[in-house]
């Protein structure tokens, strides 16, 4: 990672990014879990935790991948989950049912498997997020979300892990800045037919993903 502003600007020169980026087609993006080596650790985007708490849960291929590979947790995803816990209205009758699964998810994370972005990653992520906000015309409230996504990607890169995410919208663009990062995308499974079933209640104030 760049350790000084000059090196960082040489890598991501803002003046070189002036046009809106187009999204790539699905076949150009990494959606194949079979391509992930068993020895490669994986890091989870916030979408993975949230999808695991909702029916019908994660796709079988992703669940199997998490069972076989070392799983790392990014401090940024932990923070996003904690924001949801804190934002739930204590006076609402459904808050306890929504809060408990989130707290349990955080509690199950082994401290030794939680990885924080470095100071260099924070600076690089902020620069990338600023460029994307400008060329894509993101609203002010979307800039923090893009910054967090950039931090997740760079933290996975620093940890030599593959980031698993459903967030194609932002990560497709972020990969243009760091094509050396590894990502595995997945689709949300189709809704269950018949009577509704929920693995765990999902919070009404989930991160914007």
Steps between C-alpha positions, in 0.01 A plus 500: 500500500625855432668656803506859376261731312723522194502127448126483560425774247725329247291186539163676492547830319165686534557683172513163319146417615259734327239277336213308653578129526268249336408178676637178361288206395449206730727265306786746548470484879612230750192298596651149508565369855673195355781730389589579862796298624447315827815653643389857440330677791175678435374826649132581531323813386211617716257357244610147592415538869164661424403246235591217736244637749216506248307219337595320288856569621819495295530305174620144566820559306592796721409318822720208395786736419477659846505155659819393325715815485643719775256787559626847591285786624560862409471760776303717255230232465493461879443874530217494247326224695553688826344814349184302434497372859531852637245650262216267594233678705506357858130584536396299195350159590693326223841638590612211721424244228697704248789584731577153635607340167728795424664487842540123471664544160752746646557279804589198287789681331832387644710809584801342331304484173397869501715714270515880499604714203840663529553877503612477136183311409288774657674768294485303177136406555408863562673612181328230293163576657541868425583433136205264462261743666605765251496301177190296587306793645430335836285689747668614820334228709638230268863604542539337843364174361750507213781582743408199714489277193843622393632429851357148488668435166838637607490319834441172317786585266733568793396171661551311172139389522211481255213735584161330471219741420164550332583868446576495129391862459796651686763229490490466122613863484747478788677211330595737216725678748644184655474216247750308713233457770294180501122493530239228474147616424182307571131545433230516763306171489143522370224536761368181652171389345214420733470606865754761599801377696772709658838380621528801731317830499673765294552849641287780356803728501755290314795671328422640155607206281 
